[in-house]
Amino acid sequence: MSRLGPLVLVQLLVVLLLRRPFPVACLHVAADAPMTATEQRQDGAAAWRSFQQLLDARRGSHVAGLAELKRYLARFGYMPGGDAAGHDPPTDAFDAHMEAAVRRYQSALSLPVTGQLDSATLDRIMAPRCGVGDNGHGVTASVSLSATGGAVSRFTFFKGEPRWTQPDPLVLTYAISPTATVDYLPPETVRAVFRRAFARWAQVIPVGFAETDDYDAADVRVGFYRGGHGDGIPFDGPLGVLGHAFSPKNGRLHLDAAERWAVDMDAETARSAVDLESVATHEIGHVLGLGHSSSPKAVMYPSLSPRQKKAELTVDDIEGVQWLYGPNPGFSLSSLYQQDTSMAMGTSSWLAGSANLICAVLVMLVTQL
C-alpha cells in the first residue's frame, strides 16, 4: 500500500476533528443569536450607536463624541458627572481621567483592561443594559471566597446592603400594572413570565412571592413606561436602557415600553427583540438588594444583547442573594458546584483527547515528509 501524502494526512486531520464535538466558528448567524454592537448599528435602533466613531481612541485623542461617552460613564458610576453642579461640562478630549474611567469600566465588566476604546469595550458600551449604575450611585462592592474555596464571587449590593425584613415567613406581594403595559403581549403572558422569574429567586432563598391585583398596595410594582415616567430616570428608546429597579424597600420595577419585548425567540422574528424573562429576573435581583455582578455569565451582569436568553441563576447570583437572606432550606448549591466541576472536567478530557489526536496525526505527517 502506498504511503499517504502530506496533503492527504492534513485532510484526514480535518475530517477527524470535524467528527468530534468541536465548537466550530461559522459565518452564518442563527436567527436567535445575540446581536453584536455592529449588528445593532445596522438595525438602526441602538441608543448609543454613535460611539462607533470612537473605535481605537486612547489617551491624547480628541474625537467628537467623547463628551457624550463621558456622560455615559458618569451615568453608570465610572467618573464624576460632567454637567452636574460643581463639575465642568465634559469635553471631547481623552485625558487621564477618561483613561482611568475606561479602565474601571473594563475591569468591572471583565473586559481586557487596556484603557483604550477597543472593539470589545465599545461593543459592550453600545450593548443594551440595565439602568442601575455599576459603581457609585449607591452601590457597594462585596467580594468573597466561594464555598468551594477557590472561585471569587463578583456580586455586589446597594450601599448599606438593604434588604426586605418582615416577621417570618417573609412573603412579598407583587403586581403588574394594569395600565402601564405593551399592547402586543397579553397580560396573562406577562404575568406568567414574572411568575417564573420570581420563582427562580424563591427557590434559593427563604422568601416567597405572591401575586396580587392590588397594584398600589403591592410590595413590588411592575410596569412598562416610555421616556420620562415620574421617577426622575427617563427611558431612552430601543436598545438603550432596558429597565431599572430600586433597592429595598422601594419596590418599583420599570421596563422600557419602547423595546421589542419577546417571550419566545423561536416565534419572534425581530432582530432587536429583548427577552422579557431575562430582564425581569435581573431586575428582581435589584428589588431584592443585589447590585451588578462582574461575572459575564451571571444574571446580574449589567448588559444583555438582543435575542439573548439569560434567565437561569448562576452560583454568583445565588451566593449574592443568599448573603442577604440566607439559603432556602430546600435548596443546595452543591448541585450547581458539581455541575460546574463536571462540565470543566468534561471539557478538559475532550481537550486532552483532541491534543493526543492532533499529535498522533502530526507525527504521521512528519514521517511522510
C-alpha positions as CSV (number, residue, x, y, z in Angstrom):
1,M,0.0,0.0,0.0
2,S,1.4,3.4,-1.0
3,R,2.4,5.8,1.7
4,L,-0.1,8.6,2.5
5,G,1.0,12.1,1.1
6,P,1.2,15.1,3.5
7,L,-1.9,16.7,1.9
8,V,-4.0,13.5,2.5
9,L,-2.9,13.5,6.1
10,V,-3.9,17.1,6.6
11,Q,-7.3,16.3,5.1
12,L,-7.6,13.3,7.4
13,L,-6.8,15.5,10.4
14,V,-9.6,18.0,9.4
15,V,-12.1,15.2,8.9
16,L,-11.3,13.6,12.2
17,L,-11.6,16.9,14.1
18,L,-14.9,17.8,12.4
19,R,-16.3,14.5,13.5
20,R,-15.6,15.5,17.1
21,P,-18.0,17.7,19.2
22,F,-15.8,20.7,18.3
23,P,-17.1,24.2,18.6
24,V,-16.7,25.3,15.0
25,A,-16.9,29.0,14.2
26,C,-19.3,29.8,11.3
27,L,-20.1,32.9,9.3
28,H,-23.8,32.1,9.4
29,V,-25.6,33.8,12.3
30,A,-28.5,31.9,13.7
31,A,-31.9,33.7,13.9
32,D,-31.8,33.6,17.7
33,A,-28.1,34.5,18.1
34,P,-27.4,37.7,20.2
35,M,-26.5,40.7,18.1
36,T,-23.1,42.4,18.4
37,A,-22.9,46.1,18.6
38,T,-22.1,46.3,14.9
39,E,-25.3,44.5,14.1
40,Q,-27.2,46.8,16.5
41,R,-25.9,49.7,14.5
42,Q,-27.2,48.1,11.3
43,D,-30.5,47.6,13.0
44,G,-30.7,51.4,13.3
45,A,-32.1,51.5,16.8
46,A,-29.2,51.3,19.2
47,A,-29.3,54.2,21.7
48,W,-25.5,54.5,21.8
49,R,-24.6,53.6,18.2
50,S,-22.9,56.9,17.7
51,F,-20.0,55.7,19.8
52,Q,-18.7,53.5,16.9
53,Q,-16.7,56.5,15.7
54,L,-14.6,56.3,18.9
55,L,-13.0,53.0,18.0
56,D,-9.3,52.9,19.0
57,A,-9.5,56.2,20.8
58,R,-6.9,56.4,23.6
59,R,-5.3,58.9,25.9
60,G,-4.3,62.0,23.9
61,S,-7.1,61.6,21.3
62,H,-9.6,64.3,20.6
63,V,-12.7,62.8,18.9
64,A,-16.2,64.2,18.5
65,G,-18.4,62.1,20.7
66,L,-16.1,61.6,23.7
67,A,-18.0,64.1,25.7
68,E,-21.2,62.1,25.3
69,L,-19.3,58.9,26.2
70,K,-18.1,60.7,29.4
71,R,-21.7,61.4,30.3
72,Y,-22.4,57.7,29.7
73,L,-19.6,56.7,32.0
74,A,-20.7,59.2,34.6
75,R,-24.2,58.0,34.5
76,F,-23.2,54.4,35.3
77,G,-20.7,55.4,38.0
78,Y,-17.3,55.4,36.4
79,M,-16.4,59.1,36.6
80,P,-17.8,62.3,38.1
81,G,-20.9,63.7,36.4
82,G,-20.0,66.0,33.6
83,D,-22.8,68.5,33.6
84,A,-23.7,68.1,37.3
85,A,-23.3,71.0,39.7
86,G,-19.7,71.5,40.7
87,H,-18.3,69.8,37.5
88,D,-17.2,71.4,34.3
89,P,-19.0,70.3,31.1
90,P,-17.3,67.3,29.5
91,T,-15.1,67.8,26.5
92,D,-14.1,65.6,23.6
93,A,-10.5,65.2,25.0
94,F,-9.4,61.7,26.0
95,D,-7.5,62.7,29.1
96,A,-6.1,60.8,32.1
97,H,-9.5,60.9,33.9
98,M,-11.1,59.4,30.9
99,E,-8.5,56.7,30.6
100,A,-9.0,55.8,34.3
101,A,-12.7,55.6,33.8
102,V,-12.3,53.3,30.8
103,R,-10.0,51.1,32.9
104,R,-12.6,50.9,35.7
105,Y,-15.3,50.1,33.2
106,Q,-13.3,47.3,31.6
107,S,-12.4,45.8,35.0
108,A,-16.0,45.9,36.2
109,L,-17.3,44.2,33.1
110,S,-14.5,41.6,33.0
111,L,-13.0,43.0,29.7
112,P,-9.3,43.2,28.9
113,V,-8.0,46.3,30.8
114,T,-6.3,48.4,28.1
115,G,-7.5,51.9,28.9
116,Q,-8.4,52.2,25.2
117,L,-11.7,52.1,23.4
118,D,-11.0,48.8,21.6
119,S,-13.7,46.9,19.8
120,A,-14.6,44.6,22.8
121,T,-15.1,47.7,25.0
122,L,-17.2,49.6,22.5
123,D,-19.3,46.5,21.8
124,R,-20.1,46.3,25.5
125,I,-20.7,50.0,25.9
126,M,-23.1,50.0,22.9
127,A,-25.0,46.9,24.1
128,P,-28.4,47.3,25.7
129,R,-28.2,47.3,29.5
130,C,-29.8,47.9,32.9
131,G,-30.2,51.5,34.0
132,V,-28.9,50.8,37.5
133,G,-25.3,52.1,37.9
134,D,-22.4,49.7,38.3
135,N,-20.2,51.7,40.7
136,G,-21.2,54.6,42.9
137,H,-24.9,55.6,42.7
138,G,-25.5,53.9,46.0
139,V,-23.8,50.6,45.0
140,T,-21.2,49.0,47.2
141,A,-19.0,46.1,46.1
142,S,-18.7,42.9,48.1
143,V,-16.2,40.2,47.1
144,S,-16.0,36.9,49.0
145,L,-14.5,33.5,48.5
146,S,-16.8,30.9,47.2
147,A,-17.9,28.0,49.3
148,T,-15.7,25.8,47.1
149,G,-12.7,27.6,48.5
150,G,-11.5,28.7,45.0
151,A,-13.6,30.9,42.8
152,V,-14.0,34.5,43.8
153,S,-17.6,35.8,43.9
154,R,-18.3,39.0,42.0
155,F,-21.7,40.1,43.2
156,T,-22.4,43.5,44.7
157,F,-25.0,45.1,46.9
158,F,-26.6,48.5,47.2
159,K,-25.0,50.8,49.7
160,G,-25.7,49.6,53.2
161,E,-26.9,46.2,52.0
162,P,-30.6,47.0,52.3
163,R,-33.0,44.0,52.3
164,W,-36.6,43.2,52.9
165,T,-37.4,42.3,56.5
166,Q,-40.7,41.2,57.9
167,P,-41.7,38.7,60.5
168,D,-41.2,35.1,59.3
169,P,-42.2,33.8,56.9
170,L,-41.1,36.6,54.6
171,V,-43.6,36.9,51.7
172,L,-43.5,39.8,49.3
173,T,-46.5,40.7,47.2
174,Y,-46.1,41.9,43.6
175,A,-48.4,43.3,40.9
176,I,-48.2,44.1,37.2
177,S,-49.6,47.5,36.3
178,P,-53.0,47.2,34.5
179,T,-52.3,50.4,32.6
180,A,-48.5,50.6,32.1
181,T,-48.3,47.7,29.5
182,V,-47.3,46.9,26.0
183,D,-50.2,46.1,23.7
184,Y,-48.7,43.2,21.8
185,L,-48.1,41.0,24.9
186,P,-51.3,39.6,26.6
187,P,-51.4,40.4,30.3
188,E,-51.5,36.7,31.2
189,T,-48.4,36.1,29.2
190,V,-46.6,38.9,31.1
191,R,-47.8,37.6,34.4
192,A,-46.6,34.1,33.5
193,V,-43.1,35.4,32.8
194,F,-42.9,37.2,36.1
195,R,-44.2,34.2,38.0
196,R,-41.3,32.2,36.6
197,A,-38.8,34.9,37.3
198,F,-39.9,35.4,40.9
199,A,-40.0,31.6,41.4
200,R,-36.3,31.4,40.4
201,W,-35.3,33.6,43.3
202,A,-37.8,32.0,45.7
203,Q,-36.2,28.6,45.0
204,V,-32.8,29.7,46.5
205,I,-33.8,32.0,49.4
206,P,-36.4,31.7,52.2
207,V,-38.6,34.5,50.6
208,G,-42.0,33.9,49.0
209,F,-43.7,36.0,46.3
210,A,-47.4,36.3,46.0
211,E,-49.1,38.0,43.0
212,T,-51.9,40.5,43.8
213,D,-54.3,42.6,41.9
214,D,-53.9,45.5,44.3
215,Y,-51.2,47.4,42.4
216,D,-50.9,50.3,44.8
217,A,-50.6,48.1,47.9
218,A,-48.1,45.6,46.4
219,D,-44.5,45.5,47.8
220,V,-43.2,45.2,44.2
221,R,-44.8,47.2,41.4
222,V,-44.0,46.3,37.8
223,G,-44.8,48.5,34.8
224,F,-43.8,49.3,31.2
225,Y,-43.1,53.0,30.6
226,R,-41.7,55.3,27.8
227,G,-39.4,58.3,28.3
228,G,-39.9,60.2,31.4
229,H,-42.3,58.4,33.7
230,G,-42.2,60.2,37.0
231,D,-39.2,58.6,38.8
232,G,-36.6,61.0,37.6
233,I,-34.9,58.4,35.4
234,P,-36.3,58.6,31.9
235,F,-36.0,55.8,29.4
236,D,-34.1,56.4,26.2
237,G,-35.8,54.3,23.5
238,P,-35.0,50.9,21.8
239,L,-31.8,49.1,22.7
240,G,-30.5,51.6,25.3
241,V,-31.5,51.2,28.9
242,L,-33.8,48.1,29.0
243,G,-35.2,48.7,32.5
244,H,-34.3,49.7,36.1
245,A,-35.4,48.8,39.6
246,F,-34.9,50.4,43.0
247,S,-33.3,48.9,46.1
248,P,-35.4,47.6,49.1
249,K,-37.8,48.6,50.2
250,N,-38.9,50.8,47.3
251,G,-40.3,48.1,45.2
252,R,-40.5,49.8,41.8
253,L,-39.5,47.8,38.8
254,H,-39.8,49.6,35.4
255,L,-39.3,48.3,31.9
256,D,-38.8,50.5,28.8
257,A,-42.0,50.1,26.7
258,A,-40.1,51.2,23.6
259,E,-38.2,47.9,23.5
260,R,-39.5,45.0,21.4
261,W,-40.2,42.5,24.3
262,A,-40.3,38.8,23.5
263,V,-41.3,35.7,25.4
264,D,-40.5,33.1,22.7
265,M,-37.5,33.8,20.5
266,D,-38.4,30.8,18.2
267,A,-41.6,32.7,17.3
268,E,-40.1,36.2,17.4
269,T,-38.6,37.5,14.1
270,A,-37.4,40.9,15.2
271,R,-33.6,41.1,15.3
272,S,-33.8,43.8,18.0
273,A,-36.1,41.7,20.3
274,V,-35.3,41.6,24.0
275,D,-36.0,38.6,26.2
276,L,-38.5,39.7,28.8
277,E,-37.9,36.9,31.2
278,S,-34.1,37.6,31.3
279,V,-34.6,41.2,32.1
280,A,-37.4,40.5,34.6
281,T,-35.2,38.1,36.5
282,H,-32.3,40.6,36.5
283,E,-34.4,43.5,37.8
284,I,-36.0,41.3,40.5
285,G,-32.4,40.8,41.7
286,H,-32.2,44.6,42.2
287,V,-35.5,44.7,44.0
288,L,-34.1,42.1,46.4
289,G,-31.0,44.3,47.0
290,L,-28.3,43.0,44.6
291,G,-26.2,45.3,42.6
292,H,-24.4,44.3,39.4
293,S,-22.0,41.4,39.0
294,S,-18.8,41.5,37.0
295,S,-19.3,37.8,36.0
296,P,-20.5,37.8,32.3
297,K,-22.5,34.6,32.9
298,A,-24.4,36.0,35.9
299,V,-28.0,37.1,35.6
300,M,-26.9,40.3,37.4
301,Y,-24.3,41.2,34.8
302,P,-25.4,44.7,33.6
303,S,-25.8,44.2,29.9
304,L,-27.9,41.8,27.7
305,S,-27.7,41.6,23.9
306,P,-30.8,41.5,21.8
307,R,-32.2,37.9,21.3
308,Q,-30.0,36.7,24.2
309,K,-31.7,34.5,26.9
310,K,-30.0,34.6,30.3
311,A,-32.6,33.9,33.0
312,E,-31.0,31.0,34.9
313,L,-29.3,32.0,38.2
314,T,-25.6,31.2,38.4
315,V,-23.6,30.4,41.5
316,D,-22.6,34.0,41.7
317,D,-26.2,35.3,41.7
318,I,-27.2,32.7,44.3
319,E,-24.3,33.4,46.6
320,G,-25.1,37.1,46.4
321,V,-28.8,36.8,47.3
322,Q,-28.1,34.2,50.0
323,W,-25.7,36.6,51.6
324,L,-28.6,38.9,52.1
325,Y,-31.4,36.4,53.0
326,G,-29.7,33.1,53.8
327,P,-30.2,29.9,51.9
328,N,-33.5,28.2,51.3
329,P,-33.5,25.0,53.4
330,G,-34.8,23.1,50.4
331,F,-32.0,24.2,48.1
332,S,-28.4,23.3,48.0
333,L,-25.6,25.0,46.0
334,S,-23.6,21.8,45.9
335,S,-25.5,20.5,42.9
336,L,-24.5,23.6,40.9
337,Y,-20.9,23.3,42.1
338,Q,-20.9,19.7,41.0
339,Q,-22.4,20.6,37.6
340,D,-19.7,23.3,37.0
341,T,-17.0,20.9,38.0
342,S,-18.2,18.0,35.8
343,M,-18.5,20.4,32.9
344,A,-15.0,21.6,33.4
345,M,-13.7,18.1,33.7
346,G,-15.5,17.1,30.6
347,T,-14.0,20.0,28.7
348,S,-10.5,19.1,30.0
349,S,-10.9,15.5,29.0
350,W,-12.1,16.4,25.5
351,L,-9.2,18.9,25.1
352,A,-6.7,16.2,26.2
353,G,-8.1,13.7,23.8
354,S,-8.1,16.2,20.9
355,A,-4.5,17.1,21.7
356,N,-3.4,13.5,21.6
357,L,-5.2,13.0,18.3
358,I,-3.5,16.1,16.7
359,C,-0.1,15.0,18.0
360,A,-0.6,11.5,16.5
361,V,-1.6,12.8,13.1
362,L,1.3,15.4,13.1
363,V,3.7,12.6,13.8
364,M,2.4,10.7,10.8
365,L,2.7,13.8,8.7
366,V,6.3,14.3,9.7
367,T,7.3,10.8,8.9
368,Q,5.9,11.2,5.4
369,L,8.0,14.2,4.6
